[in-house]
């Protein structure tokens, strides 16, 4: 059996994780962001799927309290799975956004409301502290993260959180946060068809600062649907055939080849797809194949611009680390 260990490991602060992890958003079947068909997975099957991931070497789970449907909560499913698992698993969650009981999105939490969100994650996960908490921002429209990140830093001092990260941010947000506390990971939309994080310098900034970069929507989702082009898609299939792999595996492998600081958190409710995603960590693309995949695709839709490349002169803070 292929193992998540094949892609190597990376540290989130002092917590070592294998570079291929698991994103829990799909477990609840809530249809969030177009990434589910709306059908919740059976609770026992979900726990079994998570156990299968753990058995195959996955020790990094990405979740959030707002990953829920009327019948399922991702955190509750993870809690159940971990309560009957004896290995070490790092759980990364997010705060900032929230949904009411009907599933409607609420306004971004104020800094003074973040403790309540952290405590709710603790309750749902059945833990006395959270391994990593990412401040999930509103994207390009977020002016500053100082106050929110400062509030989370206080919760670290209180022993509720071990490490902090960021999600859906611009490079300047990372630089700003580093003046407050170490940042162990950054989660942004990124993949073969959606490389805004390359254009803004975010991926390179994370590498320079010793921060793990954790893409979401690396295989599918809104970004892929919006930006995919026919030319590159054909090249992906060509590379996949050469390796006896699936196109999804090629996309995951391409992401991991971007640098040793890049992790993957593909999500699925299908056991066969889970095994394929994990096996992608052992797929080694040649320099020629990487160059082929990197060629511009004239048929692709140009991604909208947001943010600018950020120069980091003067940033000397280097968190000790590596890192949904």
C-alpha positions in Angstrom: 0.0 0.0 0.0 1.2 3.5 -0.8 1.8 5.6 2.2 1.6 9.4 2.9 5.2 9.1 4.1 6.4 8.7 0.4 6.2 12.5 -0.1 8.3 13.3 2.9 7.4 15.2 6.0 7.3 18.9 7.1 7.0 20.6 10.5 4.2 22.8 11.6 6.1 24.5 14.4 7.2 21.5 16.4 4.6 19.2 15.0 5.9 16.9 12.2 3.3 15.9 9.5 3.5 14.0 6.3 3.2 16.3 3.3 0.0 14.5 2.0 -2.8 15.2 4.4 -6.6 15.2 4.3 -9.1 18.0 4.0 -12.4 17.2 5.8 -14.8 19.7 4.1 -16.4 17.0 1.9 -17.2 14.7 4.8 -20.4 16.6 5.7 -22.0 16.7 2.3 -23.0 20.3 2.8 -22.3 21.5 -0.7 -20.0 24.3 0.5 -18.2 26.1 -2.3 -19.3 23.6 -4.9 -17.2 20.9 -3.4 -19.9 18.3 -2.5 -23.0 16.9 -4.1 -24.9 17.6 -0.9 -25.1 14.0 0.2 -23.7 13.4 3.7 -21.5 10.3 4.1 -22.7 7.7 6.6 -21.2 8.4 10.0 -19.6 5.0 10.4 -18.3 5.1 6.8 -16.8 8.6 7.5 -15.0 7.3 10.6 -13.8 4.3 8.6 -12.6 6.5 5.9 -10.6 8.6 8.4 -9.1 5.5 9.9 -8.1 4.3 6.5 -6.4 7.6 5.9 -4.5 7.3 9.2 -3.5 3.7 8.4 -2.1 4.9 5.1 0.1 7.5 6.9 -2.0 10.6 6.9 -1.4 12.5 10.1 -2.6 15.9 9.2 -6.3 16.7 9.0 -7.7 20.1 8.0 -11.1 21.1 9.3 -13.3 23.9 10.6 -16.3 24.3 12.9 -18.2 25.7 9.9 -17.8 22.4 8.0 -21.2 21.1 8.8 -24.6 20.1 7.3 -27.9 19.4 9.0 -26.8 15.8 9.6 -23.0 16.0 10.0 -20.2 18.0 11.6 -16.7 17.4 10.3 -15.3 18.1 13.7 -17.6 15.6 15.3 -16.6 12.9 12.8 -12.9 13.7 13.4 -13.5 13.5 17.2 -15.1 10.1 16.8 -12.3 8.8 14.6 -9.5 10.0 16.8 -11.2 8.6 20.0 -10.7 5.1 18.6 -7.3 5.8 17.1 -4.0 5.5 19.0 -1.6 7.3 16.7 -0.7 10.9 16.6 -2.7 13.1 14.3 -2.3 16.9 13.9 -5.6 18.7 13.5 -5.6 22.1 11.8 -8.8 24.2 12.1 -9.9 27.7 11.1 -11.6 30.6 12.7 -12.9 33.9 11.5 -15.9 33.0 9.4 -19.0 31.4 10.9 -22.4 30.0 9.8 -25.6 30.0 11.7 -27.6 26.8 12.4 -29.4 27.0 9.1 -26.0 27.2 7.2 -26.1 30.9 6.4 -22.8 32.7 6.5 -22.4 35.3 9.2 -20.1 38.3 9.2 -16.4 37.9 9.9 -15.9 37.5 13.7 -14.5 40.4 15.6 -11.2 39.8 17.5 -13.1 39.6 20.8 -15.3 36.8 19.3 -12.5 34.5 18.3 -12.2 33.0 21.8 -15.7 31.7 21.4 -14.9 30.1 18.1 -11.8 28.5 19.5 -13.7 27.1 22.4 -16.4 25.7 20.1 -13.7 23.9 18.1 -12.3 22.5 21.3 -15.7 21.3 22.4 -16.5 19.7 19.0 -13.1 18.0 18.7 -13.0 16.9 22.3 -9.6 18.5 23.0 -8.1 20.7 25.7 -6.0 22.6 23.1 -5.9 23.0 19.3 -2.7 22.0 17.4 -2.9 24.7 14.8 -5.5 27.5 14.2 -5.6 29.4 10.9 -7.1 32.8 10.8 -9.3 32.6 7.7 -9.6 36.0 6.2 -12.0 37.5 3.7 -9.4 37.6 0.9 -8.2 40.7 -0.9 -10.7 42.9 0.9 -9.0 42.3 4.3 -7.2 45.4 5.2 -5.2 44.2 8.2 -4.8 41.0 10.3 -3.1 42.6 13.3 -6.0 42.8 15.7 -7.4 39.3 14.9 -3.9 37.7 14.9 -3.1 39.5 18.2 -6.3 38.1 19.8 -5.3 34.6 18.7 -1.8 35.1 20.1 -3.3 35.7 23.5 -5.2 32.4 23.3 -1.9 30.8 22.5 -0.5 32.3 25.7 -3.6 30.9 27.5 -2.8 27.4 26.4 -5.8 27.0 24.1 -3.8 27.0 20.9 -0.3 25.6 20.1 0.5 27.2 16.7 -1.0 29.8 14.4 -1.5 30.1 10.6 -3.3 32.1 8.0 -5.8 31.4 5.2 -7.0 33.2 2.2 -4.5 36.1 2.5 -2.1 38.3 0.6 1.6 38.3 1.1 1.4 41.6 3.1 -0.9 39.9 5.6 1.8 37.3 6.2 4.5 39.9 6.7 2.1 41.8 9.1 1.3 38.7 11.1 5.0 37.8 11.5 5.4 41.0 13.5 3.0 39.7 16.0 3.7 35.9 16.3 5.2 33.0 14.3 3.1 31.8 11.4 3.5 28.0 10.8 1.3 27.7 7.7 -0.6 29.6 5.0 -3.6 28.1 3.3 -4.6 29.7 0.0 -6.3 28.5 -3.2 -3.6 27.2 -5.5 -3.1 24.6 -8.2 -1.9 23.9 -11.7 -4.7 26.0 -13.1 -4.8 28.7 -10.5 -1.4 30.2 -9.7 -2.2 33.6 -8.2 -0.1 32.7 -5.2 2.9 32.5 -7.6 2.2 35.8 -9.2 2.0 37.6 -5.9 5.1 35.9 -4.6 3.2 34.2 -1.7 4.5 30.7 -2.3 8.1 32.0 -2.4 7.5 34.2 0.6 6.4 31.2 2.6 9.5 29.3 1.6 11.8 32.2 2.5 10.2 32.6 5.9 10.1 28.9 6.8 6.3 28.7 6.5 4.5 25.7 5.1 2.2 26.6 2.1 -1.0 24.4 2.1 -3.0 24.8 -1.1 -6.8 24.1 -1.1 -8.6 23.5 -4.4 -5.4 22.0 -5.8 -7.3 19.3 -7.6 -10.8 20.5 -8.1 -13.3 23.1 -7.0 -14.4 26.6 -8.0 -10.9 27.7 -9.0 -10.3 24.7 -11.3 -13.7 25.1 -12.9 -13.1 28.8 -13.5 -9.5 28.7 -14.7 -8.9 25.3 -16.4 -8.1 25.3 -20.1 -8.3 22.6 -22.7 -4.6 22.7 -23.7 -3.3 22.1 -20.2 -5.9 19.6 -19.4 -4.7 17.5 -22.4 -1.1 17.8 -21.2 -2.2 16.6 -17.7 -3.8 13.6 -19.2 -0.7 12.9 -21.3 1.5 13.0 -18.3 -0.9 10.8 -16.4 -0.9 8.1 -19.1 2.9 8.1 -19.1 2.9 7.2 -15.4 -0.2 5.0 -15.3 -1.7 7.6 -13.0 -4.9 9.7 -12.8 -5.1 13.4 -13.8 -5.9 14.2 -10.1 -2.7 12.5 -9.1 -0.7 14.5 -11.6 -2.2 17.7 -10.2 -1.3 16.8 -6.6 2.2 15.7 -7.6 2.7 19.0 -9.5 1.7 20.9 -6.4 4.1 18.9 -4.2 6.9 19.5 -6.7 6.5 23.2 -6.2 8.7 23.0 -3.1 9.4 21.0 0.0 7.5 23.5 2.0 4.3 22.8 0.1 1.7 20.3 1.5 -1.4 18.8 0.1 -4.8 18.3 1.7 -7.1 16.7 -0.9 -10.5 15.7 0.4 -12.8 12.9 -0.7 -15.5 10.6 0.6 -14.4 7.8 -1.8 -12.0 5.2 -0.3 -10.5 4.5 -3.8 -9.9 8.2 -4.4 -8.4 8.5 -0.9 -5.8 5.8 -1.8 -5.1 7.5 -5.2 -4.6 10.9 -3.5 -2.2 9.4 -1.0 -0.3 7.5 -3.7 0.2 10.8 -5.6 2.8 11.6 -3.0 5.1 8.9 -4.6 4.6 10.2 -8.1 7.9 11.7 -9.4 7.5 14.0 -12.4 10.4 14.6 -14.7 11.8 18.1 -15.4 10.4 17.8 -18.9 7.0 16.9 -17.6 7.0 19.8 -15.2 8.0 22.2 -17.9 5.3 20.8 -20.2 2.7 21.4 -17.5 4.0 24.9 -16.8 3.6 26.0 -20.4 1.1 28.9 -20.8 -2.4 27.7 -21.8 -4.0 30.1 -24.2 -7.4 28.4 -23.8 -7.5 29.0 -20.1 -9.6 31.8 -18.5 -7.3 34.5 -17.1 -7.6 34.6 -13.3 -8.7 38.0 -11.9 -6.0 39.9 -10.2 -6.0 40.5 -6.5 -3.1 41.9 -4.5 0.5 42.5 -5.6 3.9 40.9 -5.2 5.1 41.8 -1.7 8.7 42.6 -1.0 9.8 41.4 2.4 12.8 43.6 3.1 13.1 44.1 6.8 11.4 40.9 7.8 13.9 39.1 9.9 11.5 37.0 12.0 11.8 33.3 11.0 9.4 31.0 12.7 10.8 27.6 13.6 8.7 25.4 11.4 7.1 23.9 8.3 3.5 23.3 8.0 -6.4 22.8 4.6 
